[in-house]
Amino acid sequence: MDGFTFKKQKNISLREQITNDIRTAILKGEIPAGSRLKESDISQQMGVSRAPVREAIRQLEREGILISYPYRETVVADISLDEVKDILIPIRMHLEEFVARKYLKQIDEAFIEKLQQIINQMEHAYHDANLDELVELDMLFHDTWISLAKERTVLMTWRSIQNQTRLHFIKNIRHYASDTIIQDHQALLDSLASGNLDRIREELRLHLSGAKAFQFTSDERTETE
């Protein structure tokens, strides 16, 4: 937590506000993976008692953002290359391919334009070197796609991996901070606009798990460079 300080809480009775502040700090990369969190430090910085902080930590453990070791410490969760390649990418591939296949006829010009606007915003964020915004827009693009689904299981499954996906993006996007990210999303959108399911599947495969896909961890890249 060196170099980062939590702000004072305006309403110390709101456990959810404390949870949101800790979550936001982690998901924006202000507290990196592997960082130790001390309940006492957080409560002091926020100006609150330790009880709501303890409850917030338990909530973030359930979300997979924090990991607590018995009688030891609480740390910000990390995500490995194997987890990205073998768990997150297959789940995302299955969800997004399912939505494209089942709801292809519902994808109209308005929906395509909505995704195009997100890509346009991604381009602005890239040129402004705003990596935090680029991450959020990347997540929004895929969230918008998956939100076409009416199936509760699809939406619940996606939500269950959102935080891990965001952690992966935040950790590694600096290794992919080029207009390739924009081009890849544009190619994916173009395939969706074509209405050709085979083309969508292939572009989705390339986007999620192809040679240029956003799947490496920063540690893996460092070892191979």
Secondary structure, DSSP 8 states (H G I E B T S, - for coil): -TT------S-TT-HHHHHHHHHHHHHTTSS-TT-EE-HHHHHHHHT--HHHHHHHHHHHHHTTSEEE-TTS-EEE----HHHIIIIIHHHHHHHHHHHHHHSGGG--HHHHHHHHHHHHHHHHHHHTT-HHHHHHHHHHHHHHHHTT---HHHHHHHHHHHHHHHHHHHHHGGGS-STHHHHHHHHHHHHHHHT-HHHHHHHHHHHHHSTTSS---HHHHHHH-
